[in-house]
Amino acid sequence: MTKSLLLYLSESNGFKNFLTRFKSFNNVTHRFVAGEDVAEAVEAIRQLNRKQISASFDHLGESIRAESETRQEVREYTRVLDQIEKNGLDSNVSVKLTQLGLDIDEELCYENARAIVEAAARYQNFVRIDMEDSTKTDPTISIFKRLRREFDNVGIVVQSYLYRTETDVKDLLQIGARIRLCKGAYKEPETVAFQDKADVDKNYIHIMKILLASGIYHGIATHDEKMIAATRQFAEEKAIASDQYEFQMLFGIRRDLQEKLVKEGYRMRVYVPYGEFWYPYFMRRLAERPANLWFVFKNIFKG
Ligand SMILES: Cc1cc2nc3c(=O)[nH]c(=O)nc-3n(C[C@H](O)[C@H](O)[C@H](O)COP(=O)(O)OP(=O)(O)OC[C@H]3O[C@@H](n4cnc5c(N)ncnc54)[C@H](O)[C@@H]3O)c2cc1C
């Protein structure tokens, strides 16, 4: 119930305006967001790299509806790729297609995505296309496939809560796609997605096994210790070395586990969001763990 409400509020501008009236609320967002500008994200990534953790920059923004703003996103990502190179960071970038114009025009979105992937290719860097809600799955896969025909430094995300994911994964593996597996963060109806955590988890493990057995380098994105244990066990059974895949987590979540896995010899990449448009991202993080609400309220009223 709380989870659904928080996901609903993640799309509400009214609630956003209400929350941001509390000055101290902006401090709370720093728990999950590296900062508002790229310099803060660079610093956060530098600190992660010192702990042998690699990263993925995410410039926060989604559902953009003005063409000029989508071009601005391309410039921002190009700047980020320059910063990675200049600072010698161990990081790639993650991007959402609605940030690049998917809600405006698919061709515009493709061109913008292509420009970012091409800029990354010049630095031998990599672009991960995030997966958004289920109305975006088909166009996201279609744009990804067009890019993949030309570039091999681009990857995609699949969500284990969707019924369709096994079919998508088998199709994507045919073209050698590098895939990030996650559970899925949006509110989806039961016509398209499992509603029970047990089913989402079962499908996660099923898909993880297909990915690891494929011989392609994939990202296993989760903070769930059961998913991590299942991945480690499967890899061990099939003699898949720990450098043949990577675990991925979100900035500020289970930092203890991130460091522990690195110490145990596993690869870890942390997704580092930054930027002014943190609100929907932040609300989805609260929805994943409503216990975080306590942390939020405590800090709002402290300030
Ligand atoms: C690197 C990365 C990239 C992602 N990219 C996408 C994407 O492109 N599209 C998409 O739909 N989703 C994406 N997600 C989000 C994902 O779908 C899940 O919503 C999120 O990871 C929570 O699921 P979980 O696997 O951690 O398991 P859960 O079952 O949700 O959580 C397991 C445990 O992890 C901890 N935990 C999880 N979330 C939180 C939190 N917010 N705060 C504190 N503790 C927490 C808790 O201890 C919890 O018990 C991404 C996640 C990661 C890690």
Ligand as a Chemical Component Dictionary entry (heavy atoms), coordinates in Angstrom:
data_LIG
# 
_chem_comp.id                   LIG 
_chem_comp.type                 NON-POLYMER 
_chem_comp.pdbx_formal_charge   0 
_chem_comp.three_letter_code    LIG 
# 
loop_
_chem_comp_atom.comp_id 
_chem_comp_atom.atom_id 
_chem_comp_atom.alt_atom_id 
_chem_comp_atom.type_symbol 
_chem_comp_atom.charge 
_chem_comp_atom.model_Cartn_x 
_chem_comp_atom.model_Cartn_y 
_chem_comp_atom.model_Cartn_z 
_chem_comp_atom.pdbx_ordinal 
LIG C1  C1  C 0 22.591 -0.344 -10.600 1  
LIG C2  C2  C 0 21.094 -0.355 -10.661 2  
LIG C3  C3  C 0 20.458 0.117  -11.788 3  
LIG C4  C4  C 0 19.064 0.082  -11.875 4  
LIG N1  N1  N 0 18.463 0.449  -13.051 5  
LIG C5  C5  C 0 17.119 0.310  -13.162 6  
LIG C6  C6  C 0 16.460 0.518  -14.392 7  
LIG O1  O1  O 0 17.072 0.847  -15.412 8  
LIG N2  N2  N 0 15.107 0.365  -14.437 9  
LIG C7  C7  C 0 14.381 -0.021 -13.329 10 
LIG O2  O2  O 0 13.160 -0.189 -13.440 11 
LIG N3  N3  N 0 14.990 -0.221 -12.146 12 
LIG C8  C8  C 0 16.325 -0.063 -12.031 13 
LIG N4  N4  N 0 16.930 -0.315 -10.830 14 
LIG C9  C9  C 0 16.101 -0.452 -9.592  15 
LIG C10 C10 C 0 15.654 -1.883 -9.375  16 
LIG O3  O3  O 0 14.725 -2.251 -10.364 17 
LIG C11 C11 C 0 15.018 -2.065 -7.989  18 
LIG O4  O4  O 0 13.905 -1.222 -7.878  19 
LIG C12 C12 C 0 15.958 -1.778 -6.829  20 
LIG O5  O5  O 0 17.260 -2.188 -7.117  21 
LIG C13 C13 C 0 15.483 -2.521 -5.560  22 
LIG O6  O6  O 0 15.486 -3.893 -5.794  23 
LIG P1  P1  P 0 16.530 -4.901 -5.121  24 
LIG O7  O7  O 0 17.008 -5.821 -6.186  25 
LIG O8  O8  O 0 17.580 -4.182 -4.423  26 
LIG O9  O9  O 0 15.641 -5.807 -4.176  27 
LIG P2  P2  P 0 14.535 -5.471 -3.037  28 
LIG O10 O10 O 0 13.847 -6.779 -2.821  29 
LIG O11 O11 O 0 13.739 -4.307 -3.419  30 
LIG O12 O12 O 0 15.447 -5.108 -1.824  31 
LIG C14 C14 C 0 16.317 -6.026 -1.202  32 
LIG C15 C15 C 0 17.000 -5.343 -0.027  33 
LIG O13 O13 O 0 17.854 -4.318 -0.515  34 
LIG C16 C16 C 0 17.825 -3.171 0.323   35 
LIG N5  N5  N 0 17.241 -2.048 -0.428  36 
LIG C17 C17 C 0 16.657 -2.092 -1.646  37 
LIG N6  N6  N 0 16.261 -0.851 -2.040  38 
LIG C18 C18 C 0 16.593 -0.029 -1.032  39 
LIG C19 C19 C 0 16.436 1.373  -0.834  40 
LIG N7  N7  N 0 15.866 2.160  -1.735  41 
LIG N8  N8  N 0 16.917 1.895  0.319   42 
LIG C20 C20 C 0 17.514 1.129  1.245   43 
LIG N9  N9  N 0 17.666 -0.203 1.107   44 
LIG C21 C21 C 0 17.232 -0.773 -0.010  45 
LIG C22 C22 C 0 16.982 -3.546 1.505   46 
LIG O14 O14 O 0 17.823 -4.102 2.477   47 
LIG C23 C23 C 0 16.055 -4.608 0.935   48 
LIG O15 O15 O 0 15.554 -5.478 1.904   49 
LIG C24 C24 C 0 18.315 -0.359 -10.751 50 
LIG C25 C25 C 0 18.965 -0.832 -9.615  51 
LIG C26 C26 C 0 20.331 -0.861 -9.562  52 
LIG C27 C27 C 0 20.986 -1.426 -8.355  53 
# 
loop_
_chem_comp_bond.comp_id 
_chem_comp_bond.atom_id_1 
_chem_comp_bond.atom_id_2 
_chem_comp_bond.value_order 
_chem_comp_bond.pdbx_ordinal 
LIG C1  C2  SING 1  
LIG C2  C3  SING 2  
LIG C2  C26 DOUB 3  
LIG C3  C4  DOUB 4  
LIG C4  N1  SING 5  
LIG C4  C24 SING 6  
LIG N1  C5  DOUB 7  
LIG C5  C6  SING 8  
LIG C5  C8  SING 9  
LIG C6  O1  DOUB 10 
LIG C6  N2  SING 11 
LIG N2  C7  SING 12 
LIG C7  O2  DOUB 13 
LIG C7  N3  SING 14 
LIG N3  C8  DOUB 15 
LIG C8  N4  SING 16 
LIG N4  C9  SING 17 
LIG N4  C24 SING 18 
LIG C9  C10 SING 19 
LIG C10 O3  SING 20 
LIG C10 C11 SING 21 
LIG C11 O4  SING 22 
LIG C11 C12 SING 23 
LIG C12 O5  SING 24 
LIG C12 C13 SING 25 
LIG C13 O6  SING 26 
LIG O6  P1  SING 27 
LIG P1  O7  DOUB 28 
LIG P1  O8  SING 29 
LIG P1  O9  SING 30 
LIG O9  P2  SING 31 
LIG P2  O10 DOUB 32 
LIG P2  O11 SING 33 
LIG P2  O12 SING 34 
LIG O12 C14 SING 35 
LIG C14 C15 SING 36 
LIG C15 O13 SING 37 
LIG C15 C23 SING 38 
LIG O13 C16 SING 39 
LIG C16 N5  SING 40 
LIG C16 C22 SING 41 
LIG N5  C17 SING 42 
LIG N5  C21 SING 43 
LIG C17 N6  DOUB 44 
LIG N6  C18 SING 45 
LIG C18 C19 SING 46 
LIG C18 C21 DOUB 47 
LIG C19 N7  SING 48 
LIG C19 N8  DOUB 49 
LIG N8  C20 SING 50 
LIG C20 N9  DOUB 51 
LIG N9  C21 SING 52 
LIG C22 O14 SING 53 
LIG C22 C23 SING 54 
LIG C23 O15 SING 55 
LIG C24 C25 DOUB 56 
LIG C25 C26 SING 57 
LIG C26 C27 SING 58 
# 
